[in-house]
């Protein structure tokens, strides 16, 4: 080591200054404590030329990394503080909403049952299975134009059935 202070001795004798430095960067003493400890954990087996400036540099780099991470997280997530979270509606529909949706689905299925089989099949493949018209045409072995007509006609009949019941 040639008269140079060891990293541990440097860390222990300058810990207060390192905490103060980290606190100024982070703006929070608890975060500063974490940062200084993390710096020590990352460096404890190393033998740098100038241990004190090495520790300062590691603390600065760790602080920058944390700040970058916080910015990325802020861009990805919406932070809600206090009781504002309670004002947000739950993702789970209420009983009334679920019942209304079931009734509407039953009406749609009843309407579909009144259509010719090939029209039913085309609408189900298009609206429920999410297939493209060309995929449906291949499955039903008909032209895309014919499939489009079946879907449009069936949807119009269902719309008219819904309009007449409301």
N, C-alpha and C positions, 0 to 999 in steps of 0.2 A: 504494500500500500504506500510505501515511500513517504511517510509523514502526512499524507492526505487523510482527512477525517473519514472514517467509515460512514456509510450511508445511515446506519442505525443511529450512531452518535449524532450525526448531523440532523436527522429527523427529530430525535428526542430533544435536542437543545434548541431547535428552531420551530417546534410544533406550534407554539403560540402565534408566531409570525405567519406560518403557513396557514393556520386557521383564519387569521385576520385577512390575509390575501384572498383565500377562497371565499370568505364571507363577503368581501367587497365585490367579487365577481358574481357570486350567486345571489346576493341580496337576502340570504337566509342562513342563520347560524347552524340550524340542523342540517341543511343541505351542505353547508361548508364542512361540517364534521364528517359527513358521509364521503364527501369528495376527498378530503385529506386521508381518510382511512383507505379509500379505494386506491389512491395514489401510492400509499405505502405498500398495499398488497401487491400492486403491479410491479413495484420496484425493488422489493426487499432482497432479492438475490443478486442485484446488479452492483457493478463497481464503476460508476461514472467518474470522469476526470474531476468535475466540479459538482459534488453531490447537492449542494443547496440550489444552484441554478437549475440542475436537472429536476429536482423536486418541484420547483416553481413552474418549470416548463410542462411537466406531466400534469400538474394541477390545472394549469391554463388549458391544456389540450383536452383534458377530461371535462372541464367546464364547457368548452366549446362544443364537444360532442353531445353533452346533455342538452345544451341550448338548441342545437340542430334537431335533436330527437324530439324535443318539446314542440318546436315549430312544425315538424312533420306530423306529430300527433294532433296538434291544433287544426291542421289542415284536413286531417282525416275524420276527426271526431268533433261533434258539437258538445261543448261543455255546458252543463246546466247546473246552476248553483241554487242552493236554498230549496224552497218549496215549489219552484217552477216545474219540477218534474211531475208533481201531482196533477198539474193542469193538462198534461199530455194524455191523449186518449190511449187506452190499451190497444194492443194489436189484436186482441181476442174480441170478436164481435159479441155484442150483448145478445141476450135470449130473443128479444124482439127482432133484431136484425137477422139472426140465424133463422128464425121461424119464417120471416118474410122471404128470405132467400130460398128456403126449402119449398115454400108455396109457389114461388115464381118458377123454380126449376121443375116442379111438378106440372105447372101449366105449359112450360116449354116442351116437356116430354110428351104430354097429352097431345099437343099440337103436332109434334113430330110423328106420333103414332097414326095420325090421320092422313099423313102424306104417303105417296107411293114409296115402296121399299127402296128403289134406287135413289130417290130424292132424300129419303131419310139417311141412307148410307153416305151420300155425298155431303150432306150438312154435318153429320157427325164427324166425318173425317176432316172436314174443313174447320168447323168451329170448335169442336171438342178436342180433336187429336192434333190440330194445328198443321195439317198437311197443306202443301201448296196445290193449286189447281192441276198442275202438270203431273204431280204425284198421284192425285186422285184419278186423273184421266188414265194413267197407266194401270192403276189397281182395278178400275171399273171397265177398262178396255173401251174407252170412248174418247172423243176429241175434247180438247181443253175447252173449246167453245160450248160444247154440249154440257160439260160439267159446270161451267160458269152459269149457264142458263138454269140448270137444276138447282144450284145453290141459291141463285138470285130469286128464282120462283118460290122455292121453299121458304126462304127468309121472308119474302113478301107475304106469303100466306100466314106465316106465324105472326108477323107484325099486325096484319089485319085481324087475326084471331084475338090478339092481345088488345087491340084498339076496341073491338066490339064488346069485350068483357069488362072494360074499365068504365 
